[in-house]
């Protein structure tokens, strides 16, 4: 048994399965990093190649302690400008998307309204046609009822006077 004070080793982390496009996205991510570091490098000045550490150390000693604070303030201002630009871009794009959605909804609403009017007209026509048809049937029924009543009356009269 191990002592309670001995550190226990953690299990090794599980590796995620490699996707087909993971190399592509890694390349895109690296290109983005390179672009940002190049932009920051142009803002901060020329970057010394890593193969001359002696000159870099001398130059850093000559610049003093003010340069890291200056770099930090430059990085903070660049970050805030990038945030502001990104927020403005996102707000403009969201407004554009909202305008497109509103246009689409207006178009769909107009189509629905036209369809409702068209269906209402069709229902009115069908109702009018049904009412005309029923009135025609009532007229025919009334005519036949009157004819049957006249025939019945004629038979009663004929049977009373001629057949008695």
Residue frames relative to the residue before (quaternion, step in Angstrom):
aa qw qx qy qz dx dy dz
X 1.0000 0.0000 0.0000 0.0000 0.00 0.00 0.00
X 0.4203 -0.7082 0.5068 0.2549 3.53 -1.08 0.69
X 0.5767 -0.5929 0.4399 0.3498 3.51 -1.21 0.55
X 0.5596 -0.6255 0.4121 0.3547 3.62 -1.03 0.65
X 0.6539 0.5127 -0.3268 0.4503 3.61 1.15 -0.48
X 0.5701 0.6036 -0.3949 0.3934 3.61 1.14 -0.38
X 0.4482 -0.6904 0.4906 0.2859 3.60 -0.88 0.90
X 0.3473 -0.7234 0.5589 0.2092 3.52 -1.01 0.82
X 0.4211 -0.7053 0.5038 0.2673 3.55 -0.91 0.85
X 0.4259 -0.6981 0.5209 0.2448 3.54 -1.00 0.90
X 0.5369 -0.6057 0.4533 0.3733 3.59 -1.06 0.57
X 0.5669 -0.6041 0.4188 0.3718 3.58 -1.05 0.67
X 0.5352 -0.6385 0.4357 0.3406 3.63 -1.01 0.77
X 0.4765 -0.6659 0.4954 0.2901 3.53 -1.08 0.74
X 0.3643 -0.7210 0.5446 0.2255 3.55 -0.97 0.84
X 0.4201 -0.6811 0.5389 0.2630 3.52 -1.03 0.84
X 0.5088 -0.6265 0.4707 0.3565 3.59 -1.01 0.64
X 0.4585 -0.6971 0.4850 0.2618 3.54 -0.94 0.91
X 0.3025 -0.7544 0.5583 0.1662 3.52 -0.82 1.01
X 0.6615 -0.5236 0.3649 0.3938 3.50 -1.28 0.37
X 0.7712 0.3657 -0.1886 0.4857 3.60 0.91 -0.90
X 0.4062 0.7360 -0.4772 0.2562 3.61 1.20 0.00
X 0.6244 0.5290 -0.3453 0.4595 3.62 1.03 -0.61
X 0.6324 0.5300 -0.3243 0.4627 3.56 1.02 -0.77
X 0.6916 0.4668 -0.2845 0.4720 3.57 0.87 -0.96
X 0.6053 0.5367 -0.3615 0.4636 3.59 1.06 -0.63
X 0.6474 0.5116 -0.3159 0.4683 3.58 1.01 -0.78
X 0.6462 0.5038 -0.3171 0.4775 3.58 0.98 -0.82
X 0.6436 0.5182 -0.3185 0.4645 3.57 0.97 -0.87
X 0.6665 0.4957 -0.3027 0.4673 3.59 0.94 -0.89
X 0.6309 0.5208 -0.3394 0.4643 3.60 1.02 -0.74
X 0.6356 0.5193 -0.3267 0.4687 3.60 1.03 -0.73
X 0.6438 0.5123 -0.3176 0.4713 3.56 0.98 -0.84
X 0.6501 0.5180 -0.3148 0.4583 3.57 0.96 -0.88
X 0.6563 0.5088 -0.3192 0.4566 3.60 0.96 -0.83
X 0.6678 0.4866 -0.3082 0.4715 3.59 0.91 -0.86
X 0.6737 0.4812 -0.3141 0.4646 3.60 0.87 -0.84
X 0.6266 0.5221 -0.3430 0.4659 3.60 1.07 -0.63
X 0.6518 0.5047 -0.3175 0.4686 3.60 0.98 -0.82
X 0.6627 0.4838 -0.3065 0.4826 3.58 0.94 -0.83
X 0.6284 0.5392 -0.3316 0.4521 3.57 1.04 -0.75
X 0.6549 0.4913 -0.3210 0.4760 3.59 0.99 -0.76
X 0.6437 0.5127 -0.3277 0.4641 3.60 1.07 -0.65
X 0.7328 0.4328 -0.2362 0.4689 3.58 0.97 -0.84
X 0.6142 -0.5342 0.3668 0.4504 3.59 1.12 -0.41
X 0.7232 -0.4273 0.2926 0.4569 3.57 -1.26 -0.02
X 0.3307 -0.7330 0.5685 0.1738 3.52 -1.08 0.80
X 0.4018 -0.7130 0.5262 0.2309 3.55 -0.91 0.97
X 0.4656 -0.6563 0.4986 0.3222 3.60 -0.92 0.76
X 0.5628 -0.6554 0.3883 0.3209 3.60 -1.02 0.72
X 0.5873 0.6119 -0.3831 0.3659 3.64 1.15 -0.24
X 0.7172 0.3815 -0.2587 0.5226 3.66 1.24 -0.07
X 0.0113 -0.8470 0.5314 0.0028 3.61 0.44 1.12
X 0.5986 0.5777 -0.3836 0.4010 3.65 1.04 -0.57
X 0.6710 0.4851 -0.3022 0.4723 3.59 0.93 -0.88
X 0.6341 0.5393 -0.3289 0.4460 3.56 1.01 -0.80
X 0.6584 0.5034 -0.3130 0.4638 3.56 0.93 -0.86
X 0.6465 0.5062 -0.3238 0.4701 3.61 1.00 -0.78
X 0.6674 0.4991 -0.3047 0.4610 3.58 0.91 -0.89
X 0.6427 0.5123 -0.3233 0.4689 3.61 1.00 -0.77
X 0.6436 0.5102 -0.3225 0.4706 3.59 1.01 -0.76
X 0.6543 0.5089 -0.3110 0.4651 3.60 1.06 -0.75
X 0.6716 0.5123 -0.3045 0.4402 3.62 0.97 -0.78
X 0.3785 -0.7452 0.4743 0.2767 3.59 1.05 -0.55
X 0.7130 -0.4714 0.3307 0.4001 3.53 -1.34 -0.23
X 0.5348 0.6627 -0.4004 0.3383 3.64 1.17 -0.23
X 0.6057 0.6077 -0.3621 0.3643 3.60 1.08 -0.62
X 0.6440 0.4965 -0.3703 0.4490 3.73 0.81 -0.64
X 0.6428 0.5023 -0.3340 0.4721 3.59 1.01 -0.71
X 0.6371 0.5171 -0.3238 0.4710 3.59 1.05 -0.79
X 0.6466 0.5074 -0.3192 0.4719 3.57 0.95 -0.84
X 0.6413 0.5253 -0.3234 0.4563 3.57 0.99 -0.83
X 0.6729 0.4801 -0.3085 0.4707 3.59 0.92 -0.84
X 0.6266 0.5207 -0.3378 0.4713 3.60 1.04 -0.72
X 0.6578 0.5011 -0.3094 0.4695 3.56 0.94 -0.87
X 0.6523 0.5073 -0.3213 0.4625 3.60 0.97 -0.78
X 0.6630 0.4880 -0.3146 0.4724 3.60 0.97 -0.79
X 0.6353 0.5104 -0.3329 0.4744 3.59 1.01 -0.76
X 0.6421 0.5237 -0.3188 0.4602 3.57 0.99 -0.83
X 0.6798 0.4739 -0.3042 0.4699 3.59 0.87 -0.88
X 0.6353 0.5119 -0.3378 0.4692 3.61 1.02 -0.71
X 0.6575 0.4969 -0.3148 0.4708 3.58 0.96 -0.85
X 0.6315 0.5247 -0.3302 0.4657 3.59 1.03 -0.77
X 0.6596 0.5111 -0.2992 0.4629 3.55 0.94 -0.92
X 0.6638 0.4908 -0.3030 0.4761 3.57 0.96 -0.88
X 0.6575 0.5013 -0.3138 0.4668 3.58 0.95 -0.82
X 0.6472 0.5094 -0.3224 0.4665 3.59 0.97 -0.81
X 0.6545 0.5028 -0.3132 0.4699 3.59 0.96 -0.85
X 0.6493 0.5141 -0.3160 0.4630 3.58 0.97 -0.85
X 0.6681 0.4940 -0.3006 0.4683 3.57 0.92 -0.91
X 0.6439 0.5126 -0.3305 0.4620 3.59 0.97 -0.79
X 0.6489 0.5052 -0.3202 0.4703 3.60 0.98 -0.83
X 0.6703 0.4911 -0.3035 0.4662 3.58 0.91 -0.86
X 0.6436 0.5092 -0.3263 0.4691 3.59 0.99 -0.77
X 0.6349 0.5091 -0.3305 0.4780 3.59 1.03 -0.75
X 0.6447 0.5189 -0.3172 0.4631 3.57 1.00 -0.83
X 0.6568 0.4959 -0.3060 0.4785 3.58 0.96 -0.87
X 0.6452 0.5169 -0.3227 0.4610 3.58 0.98 -0.84
X 0.6436 0.5102 -0.3237 0.4697 3.59 1.00 -0.80
X 0.6459 0.5115 -0.3216 0.4666 3.59 0.97 -0.81
X 0.6551 0.5027 -0.3134 0.4689 3.58 0.94 -0.88
X 0.6416 0.5170 -0.3267 0.4630 3.59 0.98 -0.81
X 0.6423 0.5133 -0.3232 0.4685 3.59 0.98 -0.82
X 0.6572 0.5024 -0.3100 0.4685 3.57 0.93 -0.88
X 0.6615 0.5006 -0.3088 0.4653 3.58 0.93 -0.87
X 0.6344 0.5160 -0.3327 0.4697 3.59 1.02 -0.77
X 0.6458 0.5182 -0.3123 0.4657 3.56 1.00 -0.85
X 0.6673 0.4893 -0.2944 0.4781 3.57 0.91 -0.91
X 0.6445 0.5198 -0.3208 0.4599 3.58 0.98 -0.83
X 0.6439 0.5099 -0.3223 0.4707 3.59 0.99 -0.81
X 0.6439 0.5095 -0.3234 0.4703 3.59 0.99 -0.81
X 0.6499 0.5081 -0.3194 0.4663 3.59 0.95 -0.83
X 0.6492 0.5139 -0.3216 0.4593 3.58 0.96 -0.84
X 0.6425 0.5087 -0.3233 0.4731 3.60 0.97 -0.83
X 0.6580 0.5062 -0.3103 0.4632 3.57 0.95 -0.84
X 0.6347 0.5197 -0.3329 0.4650 3.60 0.99 -0.77
X 0.6496 0.5009 -0.3188 0.4748 3.59 0.94 -0.85
X 0.6470 0.5184 -0.3148 0.4622 3.58 0.98 -0.87
X 0.6676 0.4881 -0.3002 0.4753 3.60 0.92 -0.87
X 0.6248 0.5314 -0.3349 0.4636 3.58 1.05 -0.74
X 0.6472 0.5073 -0.3165 0.4728 3.58 0.97 -0.83
X 0.6463 0.5113 -0.3203 0.4671 3.59 0.97 -0.82
X 0.6571 0.5004 -0.3159 0.4669 3.60 0.96 -0.80
X 0.6267 0.5255 -0.3352 0.4677 3.59 1.02 -0.76
X 0.6595 0.5005 -0.3048 0.4708 3.58 0.95 -0.90
X 0.6619 0.4970 -0.3096 0.4679 3.60 0.91 -0.85
X 0.6470 0.5120 -0.3198 0.4659 3.59 0.98 -0.82
X 0.6598 0.5015 -0.3084 0.4670 3.58 0.93 -0.90
X 0.6466 0.5145 -0.3156 0.4665 3.58 0.97 -0.83
X 0.6562 0.5037 -0.3073 0.4704 3.60 1.00 -0.85
X 0.6466 0.5076 -0.3238 0.4684 3.61 0.96 -0.80
X 0.6394 0.5122 -0.3264 0.4715 3.63 0.97 -0.83
X 0.6508 0.5194 -0.3135 0.4565 3.56 0.94 -0.89
X 0.6822 0.4784 -0.2933 0.4688 3.59 0.88 -0.89
X 0.6300 0.5180 -0.3357 0.4713 3.60 1.02 -0.72
X 0.6245 0.5286 -0.3299 0.4709 3.58 1.01 -0.78
X 0.6651 0.4898 -0.3043 0.4745 3.58 0.95 -0.89
X 0.6424 0.5129 -0.3279 0.4655 3.61 1.00 -0.73
X 0.6315 0.5214 -0.3328 0.4675 3.61 1.03 -0.76
X 0.6609 0.4977 -0.3083 0.4695 3.57 0.91 -0.92
X 0.6482 0.5100 -0.3187 0.4671 3.58 0.97 -0.86
X 0.6509 0.5132 -0.3141 0.4629 3.59 0.96 -0.83
X 0.6435 0.5159 -0.3240 0.4635 3.60 0.95 -0.86
X 0.6884 0.4671 -0.2933 0.4710 3.59 0.85 -0.91
X 0.6202 0.5319 -0.3465 0.4608 3.59 1.06 -0.69
X 0.6534 0.4980 -0.3089 0.4792 3.61 0.96 -0.84
X 0.6435 0.5178 -0.3223 0.4626 3.61 0.99 -0.84
X 0.6594 0.4907 -0.3137 0.4754 3.59 0.92 -0.86
X 0.6412 0.5173 -0.3266 0.4631 3.60 1.00 -0.79
X 0.6536 0.5004 -0.3136 0.4733 3.60 0.98 -0.81
X 0.6432 0.5080 -0.3224 0.4736 3.59 0.98 -0.81
X 0.6519 0.5082 -0.3154 0.4662 3.58 0.98 -0.84
X 0.6541 0.5036 -0.3082 0.4727 3.58 0.98 -0.84
X 0.6461 0.5148 -0.3096 0.4708 3.57 1.02 -0.85
X 0.6489 0.5062 -0.3203 0.4691 3.60 0.91 -0.78
X 0.6469 0.5166 -0.3227 0.4587 3.60 0.96 -0.88
X 0.6681 0.4874 -0.3028 0.4738 3.58 0.94 -0.91
X 0.6728 0.4947 -0.2999 0.4611 3.57 0.88 -0.90
X 0.6789 0.4830 -0.3049 0.4614 3.56 0.90 -0.78
X 0.6605 0.5093 -0.3142 0.4535 3.59 1.05 -0.58
X 0.7776 0.3501 -0.1951 0.4844 3.60 0.89 -0.88
X 0.7829 0.3583 -0.1990 0.4680 3.60 0.82 -0.79
X 0.7623 0.3880 -0.2225 0.4678 3.54 0.93 -0.65
X 0.5924 0.6097 -0.3882 0.3559 3.61 1.04 -0.01
